[in-house]
């Protein structure tokens, strides 16, 4: 049985916590979260946009930028779960 080591993906900083996840095949579905704190989101080059074709994508809220607390965003599950685990967001 082989073991595949997952590579951590840093998404940004929220409430002085670095948001890191370990994406795998089961985490590319999307979830909605509402931010409890401002989120300085950094997206690596080539990272897929969970909001492709939506009004959100047109406004580029997925790009590297600050997202205000209280904002409801759609993210890939691994990033959404990392935000919730860090107490920076709640599922919505």
Rosetta silent file (secondary structure, phi, psi, omega in degrees, C-alpha in Angstrom):
SEQUENCE: XXXXXXXXXXXXXXXXXXXXXXXXXXXXXXXXXXXXXXXXXXXXXXXXXXXXXXXXXXXXXXXXXXXXXXXXXXXXXXXXXXXXXXXXXXXX
SCORE:     score description
SCORE:     0.000 S_00000001
   1 L     0.000  123.246  179.798    0.000    0.000    0.000 S_00000001
   2 L   -94.276  152.466  178.708    1.522    3.311   -1.062 S_00000001
   3 L  -116.668  129.560  177.382    1.006    6.563    0.747 S_00000001
   4 L   -99.724  124.556  179.132    0.715    9.850   -1.092 S_00000001
   5 L   -83.066  127.744  178.376    1.932   12.860    0.834 S_00000001
   6 L   -81.612  142.188  178.591   -0.346   15.851    0.442 S_00000001
   7 L   -95.059  129.238  179.682    1.248   19.214   -0.219 S_00000001
   8 L   -68.696  144.965  177.954   -0.049   22.070    1.948 S_00000001
   9 E  -120.619  117.576  177.526   -1.681   24.991    0.163 S_00000001
  10 E   -86.655  128.288 -176.514   -1.593   28.391    1.875 S_00000001
  11 E  -101.198  -22.077 -177.454   -4.688   30.469    1.080 S_00000001
  12 E   149.312 -158.828 -177.167   -3.979   33.658    3.023 S_00000001
  13 E  -130.984  135.549  178.242   -4.321   35.125    6.503 S_00000001
  14 E  -139.047  123.983  179.323   -7.411   35.602    8.662 S_00000001
  15 L    54.120   42.187  179.682   -7.361   36.960   12.227 S_00000001
  16 L    65.879   17.252  177.862   -3.532   36.560   12.307 S_00000001
  17 E  -113.275  128.600  174.323   -3.866   32.849   11.398 S_00000001
  18 E   -74.357  124.981 -178.270   -2.339   31.452    8.206 S_00000001
  19 E   -90.338  112.108 -177.286   -5.083   29.500    6.435 S_00000001
  20 E  -125.737  139.205  176.535   -3.581   26.256    5.129 S_00000001
  21 E  -134.159  170.904  178.625   -5.310   23.219    3.658 S_00000001
  22 L  -125.773   83.369 -175.496   -4.374   19.886    2.141 S_00000001
  23 L   -65.329  143.750  172.574   -6.520   19.513   -0.981 S_00000001
  24 L  -143.240 -175.350 -173.827   -7.340   16.080   -2.318 S_00000001
  25 H   -58.089  -28.761 -176.707   -9.854   14.620   -4.739 S_00000001
  26 H   -87.556   -0.681 -173.654  -12.741   14.955   -2.283 S_00000001
  27 H  -110.308   10.367 -178.322  -12.250   18.629   -1.490 S_00000001
  28 L   -91.163    3.192  169.530  -12.810   20.277   -4.873 S_00000001
  29 L   -75.306  166.762 -176.686  -16.553   20.630   -4.331 S_00000001
  30 E  -108.068  155.090  176.061  -17.628   24.063   -3.113 S_00000001
  31 E  -137.931  152.523  174.279  -19.063   25.305    0.173 S_00000001
  32 E   -98.778  137.148  173.123  -20.392   28.671    1.298 S_00000001
  33 E  -134.349  154.096  172.353  -18.980   30.352    4.379 S_00000001
  34 E  -111.792  125.421 -175.574  -19.558   33.713    6.023 S_00000001
  35 E   -71.698  135.464  175.946  -16.368   35.326    7.295 S_00000001
  36 L   -91.945  -18.304  178.969  -16.153   36.188   10.991 S_00000001
  37 L  -139.749  161.927  173.887  -12.980   38.246   10.415 S_00000001
  38 L   -61.773  148.054 -174.516  -11.398   40.009    7.447 S_00000001
  39 E  -129.853  116.179  174.643   -9.541   37.586    5.177 S_00000001
  40 E   -89.519   94.035 -171.938   -6.431   38.506    3.181 S_00000001
  41 E   -91.251  130.687  177.971   -6.799   35.819    0.517 S_00000001
  42 L  -118.760  123.770 -178.169   -3.867   34.893   -1.708 S_00000001
  43 L  -108.772  122.863  179.072   -4.531   32.717   -4.723 S_00000001
  44 L   -64.972  150.958  177.119   -1.606   30.882   -6.332 S_00000001
  45 L   -55.974  134.737  178.546   -1.164   31.262  -10.118 S_00000001
  46 L    84.221   -3.178  179.954   -3.288   28.736  -11.977 S_00000001
  47 L   -67.633  132.150 -177.645   -5.524   27.998   -8.993 S_00000001
  48 L   -66.953  150.448 -178.532   -9.044   27.255  -10.258 S_00000001
  49 L   -93.767  115.411 -179.252  -11.827   29.736   -9.595 S_00000001
  50 L   -69.100  -11.338 -177.490  -14.737   28.214   -7.596 S_00000001
  51 L  -111.817   22.332 -175.759  -16.969   31.032   -8.856 S_00000001
  52 L   -52.264  131.953  178.037  -16.214   30.782  -12.590 S_00000001
  53 L    81.509   -0.286 -178.150  -18.908   32.391  -14.703 S_00000001
  54 L   -98.654  172.001  175.900  -20.616   34.026  -11.748 S_00000001
  55 H   -62.338  -33.368  178.210  -21.050   37.661  -10.791 S_00000001
  56 H   -60.998  -45.290  179.902  -18.434   37.051   -8.101 S_00000001
  57 H   -62.993  -38.028  179.010  -15.881   36.040  -10.732 S_00000001
  58 H   -61.601  -33.781  178.903  -16.666   39.161  -12.776 S_00000001
  59 L   -88.168   -0.944  177.467  -15.815   41.245   -9.712 S_00000001
  60 L    56.800   38.734  176.918  -12.688   39.114   -9.139 S_00000001
  61 L   -70.340  -10.825  177.802  -13.364   38.500   -5.449 S_00000001
  62 L   -83.545  -14.446 -177.167  -11.408   35.275   -5.892 S_00000001
  63 L   -76.357  170.708  179.206   -8.193   37.168   -6.717 S_00000001
  64 L   -60.576  115.265 -179.551   -5.557   38.221   -4.214 S_00000001
  65 E  -175.596  172.941  174.854   -7.262   40.819   -2.052 S_00000001
  66 E   -88.387  138.221  176.865   -8.848   41.522    1.284 S_00000001
  67 E  -118.707  126.034 -173.438  -12.366   40.250    1.863 S_00000001
  68 L   -69.234  150.205  174.840  -14.336   41.994    4.630 S_00000001
  69 L   -62.064  150.307 -177.200  -15.770   40.201    7.640 S_00000001
  70 L    87.623   -7.177 -179.892  -19.440   39.368    7.253 S_00000001
  71 L   -79.878  135.401  174.722  -18.980   38.529    3.558 S_00000001
  72 E   -94.565  123.282 -177.523  -20.517   35.278    2.310 S_00000001
  73 E  -128.971  151.224  174.398  -18.188   33.552   -0.161 S_00000001
  74 E  -100.890  123.087 -178.041  -18.183   30.334   -2.133 S_00000001
  75 E  -132.453  163.234  172.118  -14.884   28.478   -1.800 S_00000001
  76 E   -65.609  149.384 -171.686  -13.541   25.029   -2.483 S_00000001
  77 H   -55.004  -40.196 -177.166  -14.259   22.734    0.464 S_00000001
  78 H   -64.751  -35.476  177.832  -10.641   22.436    1.634 S_00000001
  79 H   -75.173  -43.557  178.158  -10.307   26.235    1.957 S_00000001
  80 H   -60.091  -45.565 -179.933  -13.760   26.678    3.502 S_00000001
  81 H   -62.586  -38.095  179.397  -13.070   23.899    6.011 S_00000001
  82 H   -66.406  -38.574  176.936   -9.700   25.467    6.941 S_00000001
  83 H   -64.496  -43.997  179.598  -11.380   28.833    7.599 S_00000001
  84 H   -65.917  -41.996  179.369  -14.042   27.214    9.795 S_00000001
  85 H   -62.293  -30.744  179.183  -11.400   25.157   11.652 S_00000001
  86 L   -86.494    5.914 -177.658   -9.496   28.396   12.380 S_00000001
  87 L    59.938   31.094  178.997  -12.717   29.979   13.746 S_00000001
  88 L  -101.262   -7.776 -178.294  -12.533   32.603   10.975 S_00000001
  89 E  -158.250  164.925  173.578  -15.814   31.651    9.302 S_00000001
  90 E  -127.508  149.530  176.700  -19.045   29.714    9.693 S_00000001
  91 E   -65.313  139.561 -179.619  -20.813   27.580    7.101 S_00000001
  92 L  -142.916    0.000    0.000  -23.709   29.447    5.512 S_00000001
